[in-house]
Amino acid sequence: INYLVDLFLSQKIKEIAILINKDFKEDFTWWKKRYYPKKSIKFLEEDKPLGTFGGLGMLKDWIGQSPFFLTNGDELKKIDLVKMADFHEISNKIGTIALVRVPNPQDYGVVSCEVRSVKEFVEKPKNPPSNYINSGLYLFSPEIFNYHPGPKFLIIEKDIFPKLAKEKKLAGFKFRGKWLDCGTWERYSEAINQW
């Protein structure tokens, strides 16, 4: 998580919120005091797991009317957030997904694009339509909350992105920065050694 926080802080993002399970509040409090005691990092506690989108509603008032980044916590990323923000503004879409090119797209959710718009998601396809996958980093306009039905379990890739893609309100930003998946212990060990 330090790598992700450092990514945002290094590119002038001054306020960060982290959705956490209430059972881990003590661990996160210790983590913040140790690594980021003077930074504005807010914790929002989920009583039960709400998936990759369900807990976002707790941030609605805090976010207000500004565009905001949302990231998964299990990848290492180096990406120019300013370029992504410029792309998002020009695309005039509700959401923008950062897409990264990988040699093994069949192991991930592959994103198919038409010009700048996301056309569809294909989860772990045998014959991937491209080598670009969802990197787990997104930029949203506040209108995304119109798609949030309240605090219930939701997976962004399954419950939200297909709707946005169908409505042509989702953009795909292809970036050439560094990206490593840490979603399993094996991948985590490899990523730490390579980073």
WONOR-V565055 format. One record per residue. N is the residue number from 1. SS is DSSP state (hx for helix, st for strand, lp for the rest). NEAR is the number of other ideal C-beta (glycine too) atoms within 10 Angstrom. D_FIRST is the distance of its C-alpha to the first C-alpha in Angstrom with 1 decimal. Layout:
n=N ss=SS near=NEAR d_first=D_FIRST
n=N ss=SS near=NEAR d_first=D_FIRST
This chain:
n=1 ss=lp near=12 d_first=0.0
n=2 ss=hx near=10 d_first=3.8
n=3 ss=hx near=16 d_first=5.4
n=4 ss=hx near=20 d_first=5.2
n=5 ss=hx near=18 d_first=6.2
n=6 ss=hx near=12 d_first=8.5
n=7 ss=hx near=19 d_first=9.9
n=8 ss=hx near=17 d_first=11.0
n=9 ss=hx near=15 d_first=12.3
n=10 ss=hx near=10 d_first=14.1
n=11 ss=lp near=14 d_first=15.9
n=12 ss=lp near=8 d_first=17.3
n=13 ss=lp near=14 d_first=15.4
n=14 ss=lp near=8 d_first=16.0
n=15 ss=st near=13 d_first=15.0
n=16 ss=st near=16 d_first=11.8
n=17 ss=st near=17 d_first=12.0
n=18 ss=st near=16 d_first=9.9
n=19 ss=st near=19 d_first=12.1
n=20 ss=st near=17 d_first=12.1
n=21 ss=st near=15 d_first=14.8
n=22 ss=hx near=11 d_first=17.2
n=23 ss=hx near=10 d_first=17.5
n=24 ss=hx near=13 d_first=14.1
n=25 ss=hx near=12 d_first=14.7
n=26 ss=hx near=8 d_first=15.7
n=27 ss=hx near=11 d_first=12.6
n=28 ss=hx near=16 d_first=10.5
n=29 ss=hx near=12 d_first=13.4
n=30 ss=hx near=10 d_first=13.5
n=31 ss=hx near=17 d_first=9.8
n=32 ss=hx near=16 d_first=10.7
n=33 ss=hx near=9 d_first=14.1
n=34 ss=hx near=9 d_first=13.1
n=35 ss=hx near=13 d_first=10.7
n=36 ss=lp near=15 d_first=11.5
n=37 ss=lp near=8 d_first=14.9
n=38 ss=lp near=5 d_first=16.6
n=39 ss=lp near=13 d_first=14.3
n=40 ss=st near=11 d_first=15.0
n=41 ss=st near=18 d_first=12.2
n=42 ss=st near=12 d_first=13.9
n=43 ss=st near=16 d_first=13.3
n=44 ss=st near=15 d_first=15.6
n=45 ss=st near=15 d_first=16.6
n=46 ss=st near=17 d_first=17.9
n=47 ss=lp near=10 d_first=20.9
n=48 ss=lp near=11 d_first=20.7
n=49 ss=lp near=11 d_first=18.5
n=50 ss=lp near=19 d_first=19.2
n=51 ss=lp near=16 d_first=17.7
n=52 ss=lp near=21 d_first=15.9
n=53 ss=lp near=23 d_first=18.4
n=54 ss=hx near=22 d_first=20.2
n=55 ss=hx near=23 d_first=18.1
n=56 ss=hx near=25 d_first=18.1
n=57 ss=hx near=17 d_first=21.6
n=58 ss=hx near=15 d_first=20.3
n=59 ss=hx near=17 d_first=19.0
n=60 ss=hx near=12 d_first=22.3
n=61 ss=hx near=7 d_first=23.9
n=62 ss=hx near=11 d_first=21.0
n=63 ss=hx near=17 d_first=20.6
n=64 ss=lp near=9 d_first=24.4
n=65 ss=lp near=7 d_first=26.0
n=66 ss=lp near=9 d_first=23.4
n=67 ss=lp near=17 d_first=21.7
n=68 ss=st near=18 d_first=17.9
n=69 ss=st near=21 d_first=15.0
n=70 ss=st near=19 d_first=13.2
n=71 ss=st near=18 d_first=10.5
n=72 ss=lp near=18 d_first=9.7
n=73 ss=lp near=14 d_first=6.3
n=74 ss=lp near=15 d_first=8.0
n=75 ss=st near=19 d_first=8.9
n=76 ss=st near=17 d_first=8.7
n=77 ss=st near=20 d_first=10.8
n=78 ss=lp near=14 d_first=13.2
n=79 ss=lp near=21 d_first=15.5
n=80 ss=lp near=15 d_first=17.9
n=81 ss=hx near=20 d_first=17.1
n=82 ss=hx near=10 d_first=20.5
n=83 ss=hx near=12 d_first=22.3
n=84 ss=hx near=22 d_first=20.6
n=85 ss=hx near=16 d_first=21.7
n=86 ss=hx near=12 d_first=25.1
n=87 ss=hx near=20 d_first=25.4
n=88 ss=hx near=21 d_first=24.5
n=89 ss=hx near=13 d_first=27.1
n=90 ss=hx near=11 d_first=29.8
n=91 ss=hx near=19 d_first=29.2
n=92 ss=lp near=10 d_first=30.0
n=93 ss=lp near=24 d_first=28.1
n=94 ss=lp near=22 d_first=26.1
n=95 ss=st near=25 d_first=23.0
n=96 ss=st near=26 d_first=21.8
n=97 ss=st near=29 d_first=19.7
n=98 ss=st near=24 d_first=18.3
n=99 ss=st near=23 d_first=20.1
n=100 ss=st near=26 d_first=19.6
n=101 ss=st near=14 d_first=22.4
n=102 ss=lp near=18 d_first=22.1
n=103 ss=lp near=6 d_first=25.0
n=104 ss=lp near=10 d_first=24.5
n=105 ss=hx near=21 d_first=24.2
n=106 ss=hx near=14 d_first=26.0
n=107 ss=hx near=14 d_first=22.9
n=108 ss=lp near=22 d_first=21.1
n=109 ss=st near=17 d_first=22.1
n=110 ss=st near=23 d_first=24.3
n=111 ss=st near=27 d_first=25.0
n=112 ss=st near=16 d_first=28.6
n=113 ss=st near=20 d_first=29.4
n=114 ss=st near=11 d_first=32.7
n=115 ss=lp near=8 d_first=32.5
n=116 ss=lp near=16 d_first=29.5
n=117 ss=st near=15 d_first=29.6
n=118 ss=st near=26 d_first=27.8
n=119 ss=st near=15 d_first=30.6
n=120 ss=st near=14 d_first=29.1
n=121 ss=st near=19 d_first=26.4
n=122 ss=st near=18 d_first=27.4
n=123 ss=st near=10 d_first=25.3
n=124 ss=lp near=11 d_first=25.6
n=125 ss=lp near=15 d_first=29.1
n=126 ss=lp near=6 d_first=31.5
n=127 ss=lp near=8 d_first=32.7
n=128 ss=lp near=19 d_first=29.9
n=129 ss=lp near=14 d_first=31.3
n=130 ss=lp near=16 d_first=29.0
n=131 ss=lp near=15 d_first=26.2
n=132 ss=st near=21 d_first=23.8
n=133 ss=st near=24 d_first=21.1
n=134 ss=st near=22 d_first=18.7
n=135 ss=st near=25 d_first=15.4
n=136 ss=st near=24 d_first=13.5
n=137 ss=st near=25 d_first=13.5
n=138 ss=st near=25 d_first=16.3
n=139 ss=st near=25 d_first=18.4
n=140 ss=st near=23 d_first=20.7
n=141 ss=lp near=18 d_first=23.8
n=142 ss=hx near=14 d_first=24.5
n=143 ss=hx near=13 d_first=27.1
n=144 ss=hx near=23 d_first=24.5
n=145 ss=hx near=14 d_first=25.2
n=146 ss=hx near=8 d_first=28.7
n=147 ss=hx near=20 d_first=27.2
n=148 ss=lp near=18 d_first=25.5
n=149 ss=lp near=11 d_first=28.0
n=150 ss=lp near=7 d_first=26.3
n=151 ss=lp near=15 d_first=24.1
n=152 ss=lp near=14 d_first=24.6
n=153 ss=lp near=13 d_first=22.6
n=154 ss=lp near=20 d_first=22.1
n=155 ss=lp near=13 d_first=20.4
n=156 ss=hx near=23 d_first=20.0
n=157 ss=hx near=18 d_first=21.2
n=158 ss=hx near=14 d_first=24.2
n=159 ss=hx near=18 d_first=25.2
n=160 ss=hx near=22 d_first=24.5
n=161 ss=hx near=23 d_first=24.4
n=162 ss=hx near=14 d_first=27.8
n=163 ss=hx near=11 d_first=29.4
n=164 ss=hx near=21 d_first=28.1
n=165 ss=hx near=22 d_first=29.1
n=166 ss=hx near=12 d_first=32.5
n=167 ss=lp near=11 d_first=33.0
n=168 ss=lp near=12 d_first=32.0
n=169 ss=lp near=19 d_first=29.3
n=170 ss=st near=26 d_first=26.4
n=171 ss=st near=24 d_first=25.8
n=172 ss=st near=25 d_first=24.1
n=173 ss=st near=25 d_first=22.7
n=174 ss=st near=16 d_first=22.9
n=175 ss=st near=21 d_first=20.9
n=176 ss=lp near=10 d_first=21.3
n=177 ss=lp near=16 d_first=18.0
n=178 ss=lp near=12 d_first=15.9
n=179 ss=st near=21 d_first=14.1
n=180 ss=st near=19 d_first=13.3
n=181 ss=st near=21 d_first=12.9
n=182 ss=lp near=19 d_first=11.0
n=183 ss=lp near=15 d_first=12.7
n=184 ss=lp near=10 d_first=15.0
n=185 ss=hx near=8 d_first=15.1
n=186 ss=hx near=9 d_first=17.4
n=187 ss=hx near=15 d_first=15.4
n=188 ss=hx near=15 d_first=12.2
n=189 ss=hx near=11 d_first=14.7
n=190 ss=hx near=14 d_first=16.3
n=191 ss=hx near=18 d_first=13.3
n=192 ss=hx near=12 d_first=12.4
n=193 ss=hx near=8 d_first=16.1
n=194 ss=hx near=9 d_first=16.5
n=195 ss=lp near=11 d_first=13.7
